[in-house]
């Protein structure tokens, strides 16, 4: 899954978020290549995210819980079978225990609440790649 670019191994990151502003914010929250990460795609709904993830085989996914067509929990459940080693980082505006509980059952790496603190996001990603 990890791609090689110029002799350096890069983790593949995909962003699944329906809000354009947040999706772009996640993309530009850091110079991801400084952390050996390349962004392989952005999806504005769960169905597009599923198709893109099956094609791109990302190592790390930022997943919003509330997306059109296929929500984040359904997306992660569908992908867990095909990408068992993928690292899911949930980014959600929902501070509901039931969502967090369902996410835990899908073996998510972390559950961050919107608005996402840039330093917290970077710290979580660094921990994930370690």
N, C-alpha and C positions, 0 to 999 in steps of 0.2 A: 504494500500500500504506500509506503514512503517512497517519494520520488527523489531522484538524484539530479542536482542541478550544479554544474560546474564542480563536480567532485564532492559536493556537500549534500547530505541527505536532508530532505525537507519533509516535514509532516504536512499532510494535506488537510486543510480546514475548509468546511462548508458552513454557510450561514443560512438558516431557515427562519425567516422573520418576515411577517406580513407588513409591518410598518416601515416604509421607505427610510424615514429619518433614522430610526434605530438601526436598521440594517446597514446603512452607510456609516453610522457612528461606530458600529462594531468593526466594520471593515477598516476604518481609519483610526481606531482607538490606539493602535500601536503600529510600528513598522514591524510587521509580523515576521519578516525574513530575519530580523535580529534574533528571533527566537527559533530559527530553523523551521519556519512555517510558511507555506504558500497557500493562498486562498484559491480554491478550485471551483468555487461557485457560490451564487447567492440565489435563494428561492423565496418568492413572495407568498407561496401557499404550500400546504402539505403534499399535494399531489405532485407538483413540480419538484419539490424537495426529494420525494421518494424516487422519482425517475432520475433526477440528477445524481443522487447518492449511489444508486445502482450502477450508473455509468462511471462516475468519478472515483468511487470507492474511498471516500475520505477517512482519515484517521480520527479526526476531531470534528464534532458538529456542535454549533451553537443552535439550539432549538427553542423556539417560542412555543409555549403551551397552546395559546389560543390563535390558531391560524385557520383560514378557510379550507373547505373541502376535506382535509385530513388534519386533525389537530396534532399537536406535538407528541402527545402520549401515543396516539395511534401510529404516528410516523416512527417513533422510536421502537415500538413493538414490532412493526413490520421490518425495520432495518436490523433489529437485534439478531434475527435468524440469518440474514445475509452478511452482516458485518459484525460478527461476534466480538471482535477486538476493538471496535469503534468506541471512542470516548465521547459521551454525550454531556454537554454542559447546558443545562436548561436556563433560559433567560426569560423570566416571566413577570408580568404585572400582577399576578395572582399570588397573594400571600395566604393561600388556603391550604390547610394541613392535608386535605384529601388529595390535592394535586401533588404535593411533595411526597406523600405516602405512595401514590401510584408511580411516581418517578423513581422512588427508591427501589420498588419492585422490578423496575426495568434496568437497574444497576447504573443509574446516572452517576457521573463523577461529582457534579456539584449542581446546586440550584441557586441561581442568583436572581435577585429581585430588581426590577426596573424602578427607577432609573439606575442603570449599572454604573458603579464607580469604576473608572478607568483603571486605577491601581489594583483594585480587587480583581477585575477581569484578567489583567496581565499576571497577577500572582497566581490565580487559578490555572491559567494556561501553562505557566511555567511549571507548576506542580504536576499538571497532567502529562507534560512531555518528559518529565523526569521519571 
